[in-house]
Amino acid sequence: MMKQLSIQRNRLVSLVSFLVFCFLIAGCNKKITRKPEKDFIYIGTFSNRGSKGIYVFRFDRKTGKLRFVQATTHEKSPSFVTITPNKKYLYAGCRGGIPPNKKWGSVVAYRINQKSGKLSYLNVRPAYGPGSCFVDTSPNGKMVFVANYVGGDLAAYKIENNGMLSQVTDTIIHQGHGVNPARQAHPHVHSTVPSPNGKYVYASDLGTDKIYTYIVDYQNGSLTPGKPPFIKTKPGDGPRHLVFTNSSKYAYSVHEMGSSVTAYRYDAQNGSLHFIKRYSTLPKDYQGKNKAAEIHLGPKDKFLYVSNRGDNSLAIFKINKNDGKLTRIDIQKTHGDFPRNFIVDPLGNYVIVANRHSDNLVVFKRNQKTGLLTYTGEQVKVPVPVCVKWIRLS
């Protein structure tokens, strides 16, 4: 009797084990369904030549095509845009002003629809300085920083829980001049870029040939000078924009007037920048006028891209991860006039260039191994494109 019970028990255990095995196999073979991610492109513009405001396009990753989604109605040149890390809000620095001083620029806030990518207006704040030309968001999504080129100053704002901008929490006006009386008679703050850890904001001042460092106080929304408070660039170079590698080891600054890019070693502890080397962004035989503009890294810190307005090209550099030095490997024409801005696909497969004078966005395929670009033939018309941002929504 006991032997029979033991046999039956063993058979039952075997049956249960078999059923569990079949269940696990079925679970492993079952496909995990995930919502496909959607790519959206946001373009800030100047309000002329028929431009309506900020343009939104859907990007088809398979075909490399752009499909129009929306154009906001905003007549105040919402030129430079930034998107919060959570991808819920977009902010634009505008050349046009609002009360109490319409000579100042302004900053406008939008909510991003997570399904359609469309923008809905939230609020607008004065920029407390004329010529607003750049806006960026802190890595923690709590603050926005604005650069005012004409006023030579910068402003800071907190981001409210609903995405709206607070009243201004701090403003700083630079003093001084550079060696070029035509372009550098006064300070011209051209960008306000947060450090990767969010502790600092770097204000590149074209007018004084300095990159200023500010310590961010998120509780009060205030900025205080770093130690050291700035680093000098080559006289007459005109620093414009700054980028940091994902590794937080290096920073690269594009200089508009000198058509150059400078490599720096970045100290994340105290925020200091240490000069490595300066490089030209132009072909050796180029003789015409040129203004370097935008600068971006590939997603894996292997390659650096800089746009040339005049040569109408992107200079492509390979990055030495051991010392941060650059080697220029190519000059890619942008198939348009005056490439003020461009963006690298977050996945690294494409680059989209905004040619301001020819009113076109141009799509390039990017080789992730070599960093080189290939024109896809895809172009769309956008009046006076100034800035391009790219997000992926699920």
PyMOL commands that set and color helices and strands:
alter all, ss='L'
color gray80, all
select helices_A, chain A and resi 2-29
alter helices_A, ss='H'
color red, helices_A
select strands_A, chain A and resi 38-45+55-60+65-71+78-83+89-94+106-112+119-126+132-137+143-148+153-159+165-173+189-194+200-205+210-217+222-232+239-244+250-255+260-266+273-280+291-297+303-309+313-319+326-333+339-344+350-355+360-366+373-381+385-393
alter strands_A, ss='S'
color yellow, strands_A
deselect
rebuild
show_as cartoon
